[in-house]
């Protein structure tokens, strides 16, 4: 193996170490090695092109290890989509790795002007900016953000109530990149000058941890009166769900589980994404059946398909929706998913790509109108989030009509017992902390749970199990969080402050050198 290939594999190895610091493994010390090693490799690059290449290999290792689970969705219909597995396992990381390549190239260029701790600050700011762009561009894919390293700690997660997840990414990369200053020309060089910024940034992390503990020690512990939830996790295999002979037995399973022991005290029943394997507007009989188990003065809240038709009866549009069904057999309210999964729910550039979406049916899903606050009898107003809509920071609520609850219905059965569902659950928790709004998550095969506005898990189920979860509903935090009010402006402001400090100190040092000269 030549020297360049060794460097490439080392960069990929550092990327894998950062992945292992994320859920579900959560070995956060590995991210210190990963980020510091990545930073040192950028400094050692002989050109911007070489730095870009190092960044790409880092990202390729990082995202291959972190996103392998996506390929499991193709196994549901392996006969038609199995051939795409190599392109999914390696192709998606290869594309997304361009983002970390850009981080490396920009950091290498910044190294011409900045040194020491100032360059680490620039590196962490560039990382966070590019991470934010990854969450926005080309429909966005903000998965495995650096800040999610801390989801194993309720204390650390509280920082997102101030800055959102990207603020936590910023301080994480800043602290974990700083130990690189202790290495000079491949050798340890621990001096007061190099050690001081390392200590300061780790003290910053400790401060965030203790502040988070203080916030939790004063946390509200209130529940909404007269509301008793039943979350139904039926664990329906994905390869059976849409088969004609299994559709009615699927609905019957949900009905039986919903009416099991303790049903008399339940006010609201929640089923997961597309729990009803029917187009709800086509089947009045299904509405009538569900109405019989809908608690009086309550409702069944379920994932389903919704469609509209032309006057001649031709389907015009179909949505992946969340619907509220009452005991009167009517569709009380609904939300249509607005952030669709490429190739899962629609095929981008369908006119030129010879592919079909991996979900059943030839028609692409239509987009909803965006975050929407809806209501159900006897229930606080809530924002519906279908599947991976919940991973987008700052985009989980209608800002003109604020909800009191977030409800995320999802179906992670596509991904089996992989890292994906665990990662998805932790991202869901983070939205609750950012917004200060309790979140109810109901998944077909798990992980379902009830999460309060501080991200604390009140109750949850295990993955790949059939389960019923009865719970009270946590109340919304009385004081809105800074992030819920100002969104990503706060982290943008922090990035600006750090860049200004680095530049001012840089020019101050240059002026001092000039005076001495």
N, C-alpha and C positions, 0 to 999 in steps of 0.2 A: 504493500500500500504506500503510495507516494505521500509526500509531506502535506500537499494541499488537501487530499482526501482525509487525512488524519484530522486536519483542522475542521473540515466540514462535519465530520462525525462528532468531533468534540463539541462544536457549536450545537448540533442536534441533541447531544447528550445533555447539555446545559438546559436546553428547552424542555426536555423530558423531565428533568429535575424540578423545574418550575411547575409542570403539570402535576407532579406527585405531591406538591404542596397544596393543591386545590382539592375540593371534595371529590370523591369520598375518602381519599387517602389522608389528606390534611397534615402531611409531614412538612410544616412550614419552614423548619431550618434548611431544608433542601433548596428552598427558593433563594436563600442567602448565597449559597454556592452558585446557583443557576444565574441569578442576576449579576453578581459580582464577576463571575467567570465570563459572561457575555460581554460585560462592559470592558473587561481587560482585553478580550479578543478584538473588540472594535478599535481600541487604542493601538493594538499591535498590527492592524491592517495596513498594508502598504499603499492603498489607494482607496478612493471612494467606491470604486467598482468592487474591490475586494471586500470592503466593509459591507456593501449591499449583499454580496454573496454570503458572508458570514451571518448576516441578519436573516437571510432567507433560510439557511440551514437551521438556525435556531428556531425560527417559526415553524419550519417543516417538522422538526422533532416535537415541538411543543403541541402543535395542533393535531398531528397524527396520533399522539398518545392521548390527547384530550377529546378528540372527536371520532374515534374509531367506531363508537357505538351507533353512529348514523347508519352505517352499512347494515346493521341488523334489521332495519326496516325493509330492506330489499329481500330478506329471506322469507318474508311473509308470502310473497309470490315469486319464489326463486326461479321458477320456470320462465317468467317474463322479464324479471329484473336482476337476476343473479349475476348476469354478465357485467352489470354496472358496479359491482362491489369493488374491484381494484381501482376504478376511477373515483369512487367515493372515498375509500380509505386513504388514497394518496393524492387524488386530484384536488379535492376540496382543501386539504392542508397546503398543497402546493400553491394554490391561488391566494389563500388567506395569508400565507407566509410573506407575501409582498409587503404587508403592513409592517411586520417586524424588520424586513429588509430596509424599508424607508427609515425606520427608527435608527438603524445602524448607520446608514449613509449620512443622515443629518447629524448624528452625534459625532461621527468621524470628522465631518466638516467643522462642527463647532469646536472640536479639539484643537483647531488651528488658532483659536482665539481665547479659549478658556482652559484652565488647568485645575487639578485638585478637586476640592469639594464643589467648586463652582460648575465644573463640567458634569459632575454627578447630578447636580440640581438641574442642569440643562437636559441631561439624559432622561431624568424622571418626568420633566415637563413634556419633552417630545414624546415619550412613551404614552403619557396620558392623553395628549392631543390626538395621537394616531389611534389609540384605543377608542376614543370617543368617535372619531371618524369611522372606525370599523363598525360601530354601533348605529351609524346613520346612513352611510353610503350604500347604494345598490340594495335598498330595502333594509339594510343593517343586519348584523349578526353579533350582538354583544355577549357572546358566550365565553366562559372561562376568563373573565376579567381578573386582573391581578388582585383587586380588592377582595375577591371571593376566597382568597387564601384564609381570611379571618372568619369565615362563617361557622367554624367550630367554636368560636368564642362569642357569646352573647354580649359581653362587655365591649369587645372591639367593634362589633357590628353597629353599636349605638352611634358611632361617628358618622354613619351614613345619614342619620337624621339631620345632620348639619350640612354635609357636602354631597350626599349621594354616593353611590358606589365608586364613581370615578375619583372622588376626593380621597377615598380609602386606597384606591390604586396608586394615586400620586404619592402619598406618604409611605406606602409599602415599597414601591420601587426606589424611592429616595433612600430609605433606611437600608434596604437590602443591597443596593448598589454601592453604598458608602464603604463597606469593608474592602472593596477593591483598592482603596487608597493605601492599604497596609501591604500591598505587593508592588514592588518596583523592580522592573527588569526580570520578572520571574522569581524574585526572592522576597521573603518577608522583610519589611522595613517598618518596624513599629516605633514611631517617634511621637512626641507630644503633638506635633503639627498634623500628623496623619491620623492619630487616634482620637483627637478632640472632636472632629465632625462625626465620627462613628458613634462616639458616646452620646453626643447631642441628639442624633437622630433616633438612637435606640431609647433614650430617655423620653423623646417625643412619643414613641410607640407605647412606652410604659404610662405616660401621661394620658394617652387616649384610653388605654385599658382601665386605669383607675377612674377616669372621668365616666367611662361607660358603666363601671360598677356603681358609682355614685348615682348616676341617672336611674339605674335599675332599682337601687335601694329606695328611691323616692317615686317609683313607678306606680301608676294607678292600677288597681286590680278590681275593676268593676265589670259587671255583665249586664246585658240588656234584659230587662225584666220581661217575663211572659214569653220568652222565645226559647224553644228547645229544639236543637238541630238533630237530624239523623243523616249522616253521610253514608252512602251506599257504594261500596267498592266490590262490584260483582265479579271482577277478574275474568272477563270474557276473552277467550283467545282471539287474537286478531284475525286468524285465518278462518274462524267460524262466524264471526260477527255479521257479515253481510251475505252469508249463504241463505238462500230462501228457506231451507228446511229448519234453520236455527233461529230465524228472526222472532217468531212468536215465543219460543222457549226462552229466548234472551229477555224479552219484555216480562215474561212470567217470573223469571228469576229475580228481576228488580222488584216486581210487585210483592213476591213472597218475602224477600229480605226486608223490604220497607215495612211490612206488616208484622214482622216477627216480634218477639217479646219486648214489652216496653212501648209499643206503638201508641198506646192510649195517651201517653204524656207528650208525644212529639207534636210540634207545631209546624215544622218545615222540613221537608225531605229534599235532599239534593243528590242528584245523579250526575255522573261524569259526562265528558264530551261524547257526543253522538251515542249516548246510552240508548236512545230510541233509534233503531236501525230502519227508520221510515222517514219519508218526507212528511212532516207533521201536517202540512196543509192539505195533503192528499187523503188523510185517513181520520175521519171524524170518529170512527169506532175506537181508535187508540186514545183519543182525547177523553172519550166517555169512560174507558177502562181506568185511565189514570185519575180521572175525577173521583172515582169511587174510593181511592185510597188517599186523596188529598185531604189533609186535616181541615176541618171546618174553621174558617177564619184564618187559615194558613195557606200553604201551597206546596206543590212539587216544583222544584227548580231543576231543569234538566238540559243537558246538551242534546241537540237534535238537528235535523236538516230542515230548512224552510225554503219554500219555492214560490215563485209567482209565475202565472201563465198568461198567455195571450187569450183573446176572446174565443179563439178556435181550439183552445185546450193544449197548445204547445208550450212546453216549459220555456220561459223567458230567462229567468235567473234562478240560481240556487245558492243558498248561504249555509255556512257552518254556524249554527246559532246556539244561543242559550235562551230557553223559554220558561216562562212562569205559567203554570197550569193550576187552576183553582178547582174547588169541589163542584163548581157549577159547569165544569166541562168546557171552559173557554180559555183561549190564549190571552192571558191577562196582560202580559208585556213580553218583550223579547229584545235581544241584542244580537246583531249580526257581526261575526268576526270581521275585523277590518285589516288586520296585518296577517296576510296569508303566507303560507310556506311555499317557496318556489319548488316546483316539481312534485310536491306533496299535494297541494291544493289547486295549483294552476301551473301551466307550462309557459315560462317566459319565451317570447319570440316563437310562439307556437307555429307561425306560418313558415318558419325556416328550420325549426328543430324537429326531426322525425322521432319524437318521443311522446309517451303518454305519461300522465301523472300516476303516481304509484297507488293512490287511493282509488276505490271503486268508482266506476262511471266515466264516461267519455267527456262530460261537460266540465269546464273549469268552474270553480266556485267564484262567485261575485264578491267584491269587497263591500264591507259595511261602511258606515259613515264616520267611523272613528269612535273613540271612547264615549260611552253613553251611560248616564245614570238612570237606572230603571227602578221599579218598585214591585213589591209583592205584598199581599194582604198581611197585616200584622208584623211586618218586617221592615227594618230601617232601609232607607234608599241605598242601593248598591251599584257598583260598577262591575259589569260582567267582563271577564277575560277568558278567552278560549285558547287553551293550549299555550303555545310559546309567546303569545302576546304579553304575558306577565314578565318576560325577561327584559323588556325595554324600559329603562329608567326614565321617569318623568312622563311616561305616556300611558298611564294606567287609569286615568280619571278624566272626566270632563271638568275643566277648570271653571266653567261658567255655572256648573250645577254639581257641587261637590258631594260625593257619596259618603256614607257612614261605614260602609263595609266594602271589601273587595272579594269577589267570588271568582275563583279560577277553576274551570272544569277542563280536564285534560285526559288524554289517553296515551300513556307511555307504554302500553302493551306492545307497541311497535318495536321497542328497543330491548325487551327482555331484561335479564338481570345483569345490566351493564352499568357503567358509571353515569350514563345519561340521566336516568330518572333521579338519582341522588343529587346530581348537579342542579337539575331543574328545581327540585324542592328547595334547595338552599337559595337559589335566586329568588324564588317566590317569597321566602322569609324576608329577604332584603328589601323587597318592595314595601312590605308592611312597615319596616323600620323607617324607611325614607319618608313615607307618607304619614306615618303615625295612625294608620288605619288598620284595623284587624282584617285578616285575610282567611277565607275558607277555601281550602283546596280539596277537590274531589277528583281522584284519578281512577280509571278503570281497574288497574291492577296495582295501584299505589305509586307513590306514597301520598296518601290523603292526610289532611290534618287541619287543626284549628290553631291559628296563630294570632297572638294579640298584636297591638300596635307598637310593641317594643321588639317584635320578632321572636318572642318566647313561644315555644311550642306547648300549647295547652294539652293537646292530645294528638296522636298520629297513629297511622297504621304501618305495617311492614310492607315491603315490596313483594309483589307476586303472591299475594294472599287474597282470599275472599273474606271480607270484613265489613262489619257495621260499626260506625263510630257515632255515639250519642254524646252531645255536648251542649253546654250553654254557649251563648254568643258573647265574646268580649266586646266591651264598649269602645267606641272611638276615643282616642286621647283628646282631652279637652282643649289643649293648646296646640295649634298647628305647628309642625316642625318647620325649621328654617328652609329645609329642602323643599317641602311641600309648597311653601310660599314663593320661593325664588328659583327653584329648579337648578339647572346647571350653571347659572350665573355665578354662583358661589365658588365652584371649583375653577371656573374661568378666571375669576378675580384672584384666587389663590395662585394659579399658574402665572398670572401677570405680575403679582407681587414677587414671587420667587425669581422670575426672569429679571425684573428691575433690580432686585438686590444683587443678583449675580453680576449684572452689567455694571452697576455702580461700584461694586467692590473691585471688579476687573479694572475699570478705568482709574480707580483710586490707587491701586497697586502700580499701574503704569505711570501715573503722575509722580508717585513716590520714587520710582526707579529713575524717572527723568530728572527729578530734583537732585538725587544723589549723584547721577552721572555728571 
